[in-house]
Amino acid sequence: MKYRNLWLGFIAVIVGSFAVLGYYGIEIYREAPPIPDKVVTTSGKVLFTGDDIKDGQNVWQSTGGQQLGSIWGHGAYIAPDWSADWLHKEAMYFLDYWAQQEKGVLYDDLDEETKAMLEARLQKQIRANTYDPETGILTISDLRAEAIAEVGMHYTGLFMNDPALAKHRDAYAMKDNTVEDPVRMEKLNTFFFWTSWACVTERPGKKITYTNNWPAEKLVANEPSSDLIIWTGFSVIILIAGVGMLAYYYASNKEEEIDHSKLPKQDPLLGLTATPSMKATLKYFWIVTALILVQVTLGVVSAHYGVEGQALYGFPLAEYLPYSITRTWHVQLAIFWIATSWLATGLYIAPAVSGHEPKFQKLGVNFLFVCLLIIVAGSLAGQWYGIMQKLGYTENFWFGHQGYEYVDLGRFWQIFLLVGLFLWLALMVRAILPAFRNDVEGRHLLGMFLISSAAIAIFYAAGLMWGQHTNLAIAEYWRWWVVHLWVEGFFEVFATVVIAFLFVRMGLLDTKMATATVLFSTIIFLFGGIIGTFHHLYFSGTPTAVMALGATFSALEVVPLVLIGFEAYHNLQISKLTLWIKAYKWPIYSFVAVAFWNLIGAGVFGFVINPPIALYYMQGLNTTPVHAHTALFGVYGMLGIGLMLFVLKGLSARRRWKDGVISFAFWSINIGLILMVLISVLPIGLMQTWASVEYGLWYARSMEFMQTDTMNILRWLRVIGDTIFAGGVLALAWFIIGLKTGWSLEEDEDVTPLVEGEAPAKQARS
């Protein structure tokens, strides 16, 4: 394919996709669930104000936000989804009140006909939209005010220190006095009511709620809408059509066979002299290794909280590190170490490609390293202070815990990180520009390298688009710009370009072929990936059109992943081309693992939950962490490890690597991840899905369902996969340390002779 056509296709996809994303972003702003200025009863009593709701959102953020339970299905999985749980409790208050008034018994003791009558009465009252946009006043019945007070009392006891609810706190991994101030607790209850109100209140002039009838709750007639079912079917059709067209493309455009006679007889990188700035990236990978160890340890602790809610084998750990902290740090450190590995690889590759070391480049690399250390330490400390209720609303927003999963760090640390990313971009550009001017043949590939690098810096800025009191529906829109477009989108493009660069530099790929492949892959991926961001927003207070677009384009996201086996096969073939390439066996095997997890984690487990009808029942259940673990660690984590190993190969002594420890690490990590998912997390998620379909999301996340013997056994079974996985991570760290100490290296140098088949010459240990 001609470069011109590919570039035009790339530009068209970018412009068209972001035009759609922007237009419907405006619609989300316009149609987001309104925050009333006042909530009053029909008798004229003011219950609370819009400022109370906004302050309550800040209180929720300070407790860990989406790291402690979830709202609208987004967040952690041990505690309830607070919006669904509040809705069910409020509905039951109505039904029990009426049942006692009319029959003298509770609702559950009524006959079916009376139940149906009371449910119809409830639906008529609770689904009606009584918000007046002219006055900004939401009017509710006096009985609903009583229901709010009753549910609020339960939540106050739960979030504070009611001894009667100690068992619930243990089941939900909540520390005592999660909220310490009664005034804060009152405001938190107003926010929970508002999120629940959006779930059950019909949009003006429509028969669906602000959250498209989510969550499933038969009592209030929250059931899948016709649009949801139609777009589910359409998404499956789109997937089949897309796979068919891409399969035809692969069949009609077979790659040329690699000409073995043109392959280098020796490793081209052995002659590469590392510049001072390239050598300075080594410490980044030491930090990456340390962060992996800490992150995995926190993951083990977080998983254990699922069976021993406030303790670690009897030790009251929640008093010092509650679940909301360990889970926050577990997620945050994953982003940090993966991003650090990728960024350091970029800093290593740029001078290697251009052969140019700009003035003060090493100083810039070292300064950026110090900045990253400050951001990591400062943001984690701020999150601890926030969750331990030691910061005010504004201080928590700026320096503590924002409560939004994956972008939990305070606004100050976000800005600091954004500045750091632009510093990284400047270091990349100044190092790569000489090659861009001189390398005519590789200019297109270098252009994609610069574009993807710029996108990494620019798109993180989406995390600054919400404020302290931004409507949750709007904040979710921008949050997924960061999580989906930044992490899952342009980092993916950057990784594709970097791998192509590595193989071209090693003489294993032709520059023209690599460039065309990168451009084509980027077009295919972003065509579905950019608008596919909407599949995260089906039930987050967005209009129906968002669901239609999300369903359609998220199906297209899966299309290139279905045929990812070609990439895995290609990388395996590369690993066998020549004798010297075996020195890069483990980095290349990591790239093969990326392809495998792309298919399984992002493709299979992603599409299981992506169609609207599936996500309607599965959002907020353990089917989501199945996808998250296998995609985030399996794809991005293994890619980070592969890139790290590749750079370490270039920076370490020329001696051959010992295979034993790194082989154990590679297979243990991947096998442990498979077992963690298949024998624990996935079965729990599927059982929850049944409960969600049968009874509703509130029940699938309830203590009564999640604390059964079967569920406890499944949670304990996770120890098998987690232990194997953790053993692999420890082995990886041991191997990397051994590259410095020498115990991971053989005695002989890794130099391949001109005639393959001859043994490398023995060299004295240096």
SULSUL-V815003 format. One record per residue. N is the residue number from 0. OMEGA is omega in radians with two decimals (999 if undefined). D_LAST is the distance of its C-alpha to the last C-alpha in Angstrom with 2 decimals. Layout:
N;OMEGA;D_LAST, N;OMEGA;D_LAST
//
This chain:
0;-3.13;49.20, 1;3.14;49.61, 2;-3.08;47.55, 3;-3.14;50.79, 4;3.14;52.30, 5;3.12;49.21, 6;3.09;49.05, 7;3.09;52.79, 8;3.12;52.37, 9;-3.14;49.58, 10;-3.14;51.75, 11;3.14;54.80, 12;-3.12;53.03, 13;-3.08;51.68, 14;-3.10;55.02, 15;-3.09;57.23, 16;-3.12;55.25, 17;3.03;54.96, 18;3.11;58.63, 19;-3.13;59.51, 20;-3.14;57.16, 21;-3.12;58.68, 22;-3.12;62.28, 23;2.95;62.14, 24;3.07;60.24, 25;3.11;63.39, 26;3.10;65.43, 27;3.06;63.37, 28;-3.04;64.13, 29;-3.01;67.81, 30;3.11;68.24, 31;3.11;65.99, 32;-3.07;67.82, 33;2.99;69.71, 34;-3.06;69.22, 35;3.04;72.81, 36;3.11;73.95, 37;2.96;75.92, 38;-3.07;76.45, 39;3.09;80.07, 40;3.11;82.38, 41;3.10;85.62, 42;3.05;87.43, 43;-3.13;85.75, 44;3.07;83.21, 45;-3.12;79.90, 46;3.11;77.08, 47;-3.06;74.11, 48;3.07;72.96, 49;3.09;70.32, 50;3.08;68.51, 51;3.13;68.35, 52;-3.14;66.74, 53;3.07;64.16, 54;3.10;63.42, 55;3.05;63.21, 56;3.10;60.54, 57;3.07;58.55, 58;3.10;59.10, 59;3.11;57.87, 60;-3.09;54.71, 61;3.09;54.17, 62;-3.04;54.31, 63;3.09;51.39, 64;-3.09;53.60, 65;3.05;52.29, 66;3.08;49.83, 67;-3.00;52.86, 68;-3.10;55.14, 69;3.02;55.93, 70;-3.11;58.51, 71;3.05;59.81, 72;-3.12;57.22, 73;3.10;54.13, 74;-3.07;51.97, 75;-2.92;50.97, 76;-3.13;52.47, 77;3.11;53.29, 78;-3.12;56.16, 79;2.82;59.08, 80;-2.96;59.43, 81;3.13;61.59, 82;3.13;63.66, 83;-3.12;64.55, 84;3.11;65.11, 85;-3.12;67.37, 86;-3.12;69.33, 87;-3.14;70.06, 88;3.11;71.09, 89;3.12;73.32, 90;-3.14;74.94, 91;3.09;75.61, 92;3.08;77.28, 93;-3.03;79.74, 94;3.10;80.46, 95;3.13;80.88, 96;-3.13;83.13, 97;3.13;85.39, 98;3.12;85.42, 99;3.13;86.62, 100;-3.00;89.16, 101;-3.05;90.68, 102;3.13;90.13, 103;3.11;89.15, 104;3.06;85.91, 105;-3.08;82.29, 106;-3.09;81.22, 107;-3.11;79.50, 108;-3.12;82.84, 109;3.00;84.81, 110;-3.02;86.05, 111;-3.12;84.35, 112;3.12;87.12, 113;3.08;87.06, 114;-3.13;83.29, 115;3.14;83.49, 116;-3.12;86.14, 117;3.10;84.11, 118;3.11;80.95, 119;3.10;82.94, 120;3.13;84.23, 121;-3.09;80.73, 122;3.14;79.35, 123;-3.10;82.17, 124;-2.94;81.54, 125;3.14;77.78, 126;-3.11;76.89, 127;-3.14;79.38, 128;-3.09;77.86, 129;3.09;79.78, 130;3.13;77.60, 131;-3.10;79.62, 132;-3.14;77.50, 133;-3.10;80.27, 134;-3.08;80.27, 135;-3.09;76.76, 136;3.00;78.36, 137;-3.12;77.50, 138;3.11;80.52, 139;-3.13;80.24, 140;3.07;82.80, 141;3.13;83.50, 142;3.11;82.45, 143;3.07;79.06, 144;3.08;78.69, 145;3.13;79.34, 146;3.11;76.70, 147;-3.14;74.15, 148;-3.12;75.00, 149;3.12;74.72, 150;3.11;71.34, 151;3.10;70.17, 152;3.11;71.13, 153;-3.12;68.99, 154;3.10;65.97, 155;3.10;66.54, 156;-3.12;66.51, 157;-3.06;63.40, 158;3.11;61.30, 159;-3.00;62.57, 160;3.09;63.29, 161;-3.12;66.29, 162;-3.12;66.00, 163;-3.11;67.88, 164;3.14;65.00, 165;3.14;62.16, 166;3.10;61.73, 167;3.13;61.41, 168;3.12;58.77, 169;3.14;56.80, 170;-3.09;57.13, 171;-3.12;56.09, 172;3.11;53.11, 173;3.08;54.89, 174;3.02;54.62, 175;-3.13;57.90, 176;2.99;59.12, 177;2.96;56.98, 178;-3.03;59.53, 179;-3.03;60.83, 180;3.12;63.55, 181;3.12;66.82, 182;3.08;67.40, 183;-3.11;64.03, 184;3.09;64.87, 185;3.14;68.17, 186;3.10;66.44, 187;3.12;63.84, 188;3.12;66.76, 189;3.11;68.26, 190;3.11;65.06, 191;3.09;64.92, 192;-3.10;68.58, 193;3.12;67.96, 194;3.10;65.11, 195;3.11;67.43, 196;3.12;70.38, 197;-3.12;68.42, 198;-2.99;67.77, 199;-3.09;71.48, 200;-3.10;73.36, 201;3.06;74.43, 202;-3.14;73.67, 203;3.09;76.83, 204;-3.12;78.82, 205;-3.14;76.48, 206;3.07;76.30, 207;-3.11;72.59, 208;3.12;70.90, 209;3.14;68.47, 210;3.13;65.63, 211;3.08;67.17, 212;3.04;68.69, 213;0.05;65.40, 214;3.07;64.96, 215;-3.14;66.87, 216;-3.04;69.81, 217;-3.10;73.03, 218;-3.09;75.10, 219;3.10;74.92, 220;2.99;74.90, 221;-3.12;71.23, 222;-3.10;70.69, 223;3.13;68.83, 224;3.12;70.60, 225;3.11;71.71, 226;-3.12;69.27, 227;-3.12;66.38, 228;-3.13;67.41, 229;-3.08;68.10, 230;3.01;64.76, 231;3.11;62.95, 232;-3.14;64.60, 233;-3.13;63.88, 234;3.11;60.16, 235;3.10;59.96, 236;3.13;61.82, 237;3.14;59.47, 238;-3.12;56.44, 239;3.14;57.92, 240;-3.13;58.90, 241;3.12;55.52, 242;3.13;53.66, 243;-3.12;56.10, 244;-3.14;55.65, 245;3.08;51.86, 246;3.09;51.93, 247;3.12;54.22, 248;-3.13;51.86, 249;-3.11;48.91, 250;-3.08;51.16, 251;3.13;52.49, 252;-3.13;49.24, 253;3.10;46.82, 254;3.08;43.36, 255;3.08;42.70, 256;3.14;40.61, 257;3.13;37.08, 258;-3.08;36.95, 259;-3.12;33.98, 260;-3.12;34.27, 261;-3.13;33.42, 262;3.09;30.26, 263;3.11;26.95, 264;3.11;25.31, 265;-3.14;21.82, 266;3.14;20.63, 267;-3.08;22.04, 268;3.12;19.86, 269;3.12;16.57, 270;-3.12;17.97, 271;3.08;18.87, 272;-3.12;17.56, 273;3.10;18.03, 274;3.12;20.58, 275;-3.13;20.75, 276;3.08;23.34, 277;3.10;21.41, 278;-3.10;18.46, 279;3.12;21.26, 280;-3.09;22.37, 281;-3.09;19.49, 282;3.06;21.57, 283;-3.07;24.51, 284;2.99;22.91, 285;3.10;22.16, 286;3.08;25.87, 287;-3.13;26.82, 288;3.12;25.24, 289;-3.12;27.09, 290;3.09;30.30, 291;-3.12;30.22, 292;-3.14;30.12, 293;-3.11;32.95, 294;3.13;34.93, 295;3.09;34.90, 296;3.11;35.87, 297;3.07;38.77, 298;3.09;39.76, 299;3.13;40.06, 300;3.14;42.17, 301;3.11;44.33, 302;-3.13;44.97, 303;3.09;45.93, 304;3.11;48.45, 305;3.14;50.29, 306;3.12;51.30, 307;-2.82;51.41, 308;-3.07;52.54, 309;-3.05;51.95, 310;3.04;49.66, 311;-3.08;46.39, 312;3.07;47.38, 313;3.13;50.08, 314;-3.06;48.29, 315;-3.04;50.24, 316;-3.07;47.30, 317;3.10;49.65, 318;-3.07;50.88, 319;3.13;47.52, 320;3.14;45.87, 321;-3.10;48.63, 322;-3.11;48.09, 323;3.07;48.73, 324;-3.08;45.77, 325;3.12;43.29, 326;3.07;44.32, 327;-3.10;44.17, 328;3.11;40.64, 329;-3.14;39.63, 330;-3.07;40.94, 331;-3.14;39.84, 332;3.06;36.21, 333;3.10;36.08, 334;-3.08;37.12, 335;-3.04;34.73, 336;3.10;31.49, 337;-3.14;32.43, 338;-3.14;33.46, 339;3.12;30.38, 340;-3.12;28.12, 341;-3.12;30.30, 342;3.13;30.62, 343;3.09;26.90, 344;3.09;26.46, 345;3.13;29.15, 346;3.11;27.52, 347;-3.01;24.29, 348;-3.01;26.31, 349;3.10;28.79, 350;-3.14;26.64, 351;-3.12;24.78, 352;-3.06;28.21, 353;-3.03;29.75, 354;-3.07;26.86, 355;3.08;28.40, 356;-3.13;27.19, 357;3.12;30.45, 358;3.12;30.93, 359;3.13;30.22, 360;3.13;28.80, 361;3.11;25.94, 362;3.12;28.64, 363;3.12;30.70, 364;3.14;27.97, 365;3.13;27.34, 366;3.11;31.12, 367;3.12;31.75, 368;3.12;29.22, 369;3.11;31.16, 370;-3.14;34.40, 371;3.09;33.35, 372;3.14;32.48, 373;-3.14;35.91, 374;-3.13;37.67, 375;-3.09;36.18, 376;-3.09;36.89, 377;-3.11;40.21, 378;3.12;41.64, 379;3.10;40.86, 380;3.12;42.44, 381;3.12;45.42, 382;3.10;45.98, 383;3.13;46.12, 384;3.14;48.66, 385;-3.09;50.70, 386;3.10;50.99, 387;3.04;51.77, 388;-3.12;54.78, 389;-3.12;53.79, 390;3.03;54.24, 391;-3.09;57.37, 392;-3.07;57.95, 393;3.13;56.72, 394;3.13;53.83, 395;3.13;52.65, 396;-3.04;52.86, 397;-3.01;50.79, 398;-3.02;48.22, 399;-2.98;48.64, 400;-3.12;49.08, 401;3.04;50.83, 402;-3.11;51.40, 403;-3.03;50.50, 404;-3.12;47.93, 405;3.06;44.61, 406;-3.05;45.78, 407;-3.01;46.55, 408;-3.10;44.97, 409;-3.05;47.47, 410;3.11;48.64, 411;-3.12;46.84, 412;3.04;43.48, 413;-3.13;44.46, 414;3.12;45.16, 415;-3.14;41.94, 416;3.11;39.97, 417;3.08;42.00, 418;3.10;41.19, 419;3.13;37.48, 420;3.10;37.81, 421;3.02;39.52, 422;3.08;36.80, 423;3.13;34.28, 424;3.13;36.64, 425;3.11;36.81, 426;3.13;33.03, 427;-3.06;33.02, 428;-3.09;35.96, 429;3.12;34.80, 430;-3.01;31.46, 431;-3.04;33.09, 432;3.12;36.24, 433;3.11;34.92, 434;-3.14;34.09, 435;-3.14;37.52, 436;-2.96;39.19, 437;-3.05;37.36, 438;-3.08;36.65, 439;-3.08;40.22, 440;-3.09;39.42, 441;-3.04;37.22, 442;-3.12;39.49, 443;3.11;41.23, 444;3.08;38.10, 445;3.10;36.90, 446;3.09;40.36, 447;3.10;40.08, 448;-3.14;36.72, 449;3.14;38.43, 450;-3.13;41.53, 451;3.10;39.73, 452;3.12;37.67, 453;-3.13;40.94, 454;3.12;42.65, 455;3.12;40.10, 456;-3.01;40.95, 457;-2.99;44.67, 458;3.00;45.61, 459;3.14;44.28, 460;3.08;47.13, 461;3.12;49.56, 462;3.11;48.70, 463;-3.01;50.63, 464;3.04;53.82, 465;-3.13;55.41, 466;-3.07;56.66, 467;-3.06;57.46, 468;-3.12;60.76, 469;3.05;60.18, 470;-3.05;62.02, 471;3.14;59.73, 472;3.13;60.52, 473;3.09;59.34, 474;3.12;56.23, 475;3.09;55.33, 476;-3.11;55.77, 477;3.13;53.20, 478;-3.11;50.86, 479;2.94;50.50, 480;-3.14;49.74, 481;-3.01;46.57, 482;-3.06;45.80, 483;-3.06;46.83, 484;-3.09;46.47, 485;-3.07;43.39, 486;-3.03;41.37, 487;-3.06;42.80, 488;-2.98;43.74, 489;2.97;41.71, 490;3.11;38.42, 491;3.11;39.01, 492;3.13;39.61, 493;-3.12;36.48, 494;3.13;34.41, 495;-3.14;36.07, 496;-3.11;35.30, 497;3.13;31.64, 498;3.10;31.10, 499;3.10;33.00, 500;-3.10;30.83, 501;-3.10;27.65, 502;3.08;29.18, 503;-3.12;30.65, 504;-3.13;27.41, 505;3.11;25.83, 506;-3.08;28.84, 507;3.09;30.27, 508;3.03;33.39, 509;-3.08;35.80, 510;-3.12;36.33, 511;3.13;40.09, 512;3.14;39.99, 513;-3.12;37.55, 514;3.14;39.75, 515;-3.14;42.94, 516;-3.14;41.55, 517;-3.13;40.33, 518;-3.13;43.68, 519;3.14;45.73, 520;3.13;43.82, 521;3.11;44.20, 522;-3.12;47.92, 523;-3.08;48.47, 524;-3.07;46.58, 525;3.11;48.16, 526;3.06;51.62, 527;-2.96;51.87, 528;-3.06;49.37, 529;3.12;50.95, 530;3.08;54.51, 531;3.03;53.17, 532;-3.06;52.36, 533;-3.12;56.00, 534;3.04;55.47, 535;-2.93;54.22, 536;-3.14;57.51, 537;-2.94;60.23, 538;-3.09;61.55, 539;3.10;60.48, 540;-3.08;63.81, 541;3.11;63.53, 542;-3.06;66.28, 543;-3.12;66.68, 544;3.11;65.43, 545;3.11;61.94, 546;-3.13;62.02, 547;-3.14;63.22, 548;-3.14;60.47, 549;-3.13;57.77, 550;-3.09;58.89, 551;-3.01;59.00, 552;3.06;55.74, 553;3.03;53.66, 554;3.11;54.68, 555;3.06;53.30, 556;-3.06;49.97, 557;-3.02;49.65, 558;-3.13;50.45, 559;-3.12;47.01, 560;-3.13;45.42, 561;-3.11;47.68, 562;-3.10;46.05, 563;3.10;42.49, 564;3.08;41.82, 565;-3.14;41.54, 566;3.13;38.52, 567;3.13;36.89, 568;-3.14;37.67, 569;-3.14;36.34, 570;3.08;32.97, 571;3.12;32.76, 572;3.12;33.60, 573;-3.09;30.88, 574;-3.09;28.31, 575;-3.00;29.46, 576;-3.09;29.86, 577;-3.12;26.83, 578;-3.05;23.91, 579;-3.10;21.30, 580;3.12;23.33, 581;3.08;22.55, 582;-3.13;19.24, 583;-3.07;21.70, 584;-3.01;23.86, 585;2.96;23.97, 586;-3.12;24.69, 587;3.07;27.35, 588;3.08;28.71, 589;3.09;29.11, 590;3.06;31.17, 591;3.10;33.22, 592;3.08;33.85, 593;3.13;35.04, 594;3.12;37.54, 595;-3.10;38.71, 596;3.02;39.30, 597;3.13;40.91, 598;-3.04;43.45, 599;-3.03;43.98, 600;-3.12;43.45, 601;-3.08;44.67, 602;-3.06;46.97, 603;-3.08;48.65, 604;3.06;48.49, 605;-3.10;49.08, 606;3.07;52.18, 607;-3.06;53.52, 608;-3.04;54.19, 609;-3.12;54.74, 610;-3.05;58.29, 611;-3.08;60.87, 612;3.10;62.74, 613;-3.09;59.57, 614;3.11;58.22, 615;-3.13;61.71, 616;-3.02;61.39, 617;-3.08;57.59, 618;-3.13;56.67, 619;3.12;55.43, 620;-3.07;54.79, 621;2.99;51.65, 622;3.12;51.64, 623;3.08;50.10, 624;2.99;46.94, 625;3.10;46.50, 626;-3.06;46.14, 627;-3.11;44.22, 628;-3.07;41.49, 629;3.11;41.00, 630;-3.08;41.13, 631;3.13;39.33, 632;-3.06;36.43, 633;-3.10;36.70, 634;-3.02;36.78, 635;3.11;35.40, 636;3.13;33.10, 637;3.07;31.49, 638;3.08;31.23, 639;3.11;29.53, 640;3.13;27.03, 641;3.11;26.53, 642;3.11;26.02, 643;-3.14;23.56, 644;3.14;21.46, 645;-3.13;21.71, 646;3.13;20.55, 647;3.07;17.65, 648;3.14;16.58, 649;-3.08;16.73, 650;-3.07;15.02, 651;3.08;12.12, 652;-3.05;8.81, 653;-3.12;10.13, 654;-3.13;9.58, 655;3.10;13.07, 656;2.96;14.96, 657;-3.04;16.70, 658;-2.95;20.38, 659;-3.05;22.07, 660;-3.10;22.09, 661;3.06;22.39, 662;3.10;25.11, 663;-3.13;26.97, 664;-3.09;26.74, 665;-3.06;28.11, 666;3.13;30.95, 667;3.13;31.89, 668;-3.08;32.24, 669;3.11;34.42, 670;3.11;36.44, 671;3.12;36.95, 672;3.10;38.26, 673;-3.10;40.65, 674;3.11;41.98, 675;-3.09;42.38, 676;-2.95;44.62, 677;-3.06;46.51, 678;-3.13;47.52, 679;-2.96;48.12, 680;-3.13;48.26, 681;3.09;49.99, 682;3.09;52.69, 683;-3.14;53.46, 684;3.14;53.79, 685;3.08;56.08, 686;3.07;58.29, 687;3.13;58.52, 688;3.08;59.51, 689;-3.14;62.38, 690;3.14;63.47, 691;3.12;63.30, 692;-3.03;65.47, 693;-3.00;67.90, 694;-3.11;68.32, 695;-3.10;66.35, 696;-3.10;63.04, 697;-3.11;64.25, 698;-3.13;64.53, 699;3.14;61.21, 700;-3.01;59.49, 701;3.07;61.90, 702;-3.09;61.29, 703;-3.13;63.90, 704;-3.01;61.98, 705;-3.10;58.37, 706;3.06;58.87, 707;3.14;60.34, 708;-3.13;58.91, 709;-3.14;57.68, 710;3.12;55.76, 711;3.09;54.21, 712;-3.14;53.07, 713;3.10;51.50, 714;3.12;49.69, 715;3.12;48.36, 716;3.12;47.21, 717;3.13;44.73, 718;-3.10;42.72, 719;-3.14;41.59, 720;-3.12;40.03, 721;-3.12;38.79, 722;3.12;37.01, 723;3.14;35.23, 724;-3.13;34.35, 725;3.08;33.10, 726;3.10;30.97, 727;3.13;29.34, 728;3.09;28.71, 729;3.12;27.15, 730;3.10;24.87, 731;3.12;23.91, 732;3.13;23.07, 733;3.13;21.07, 734;-3.10;19.05, 735;3.05;18.47, 736;-3.13;17.44, 737;3.06;15.00, 738;3.11;13.28, 739;-3.09;12.42, 740;3.12;11.93, 741;-3.06;10.12, 742;3.07;13.30, 743;-3.05;14.39, 744;3.03;11.57, 745;-3.13;11.66, 746;-3.03;9.28, 747;3.14;10.25, 748;-3.10;10.07, 749;-3.13;13.30, 750;-3.11;14.94, 751;3.12;18.57, 752;-3.10;20.23, 753;3.14;23.50, 754;-3.10;25.56, 755;-3.13;25.40, 756;3.07;25.46, 757;3.14;22.90, 758;3.07;19.83, 759;-3.13;16.49, 760;3.08;14.58, 761;3.14;12.03, 762;3.08;8.54, 763;-3.14;6.21, 764;-3.14;3.79, 765;999;0.00
//
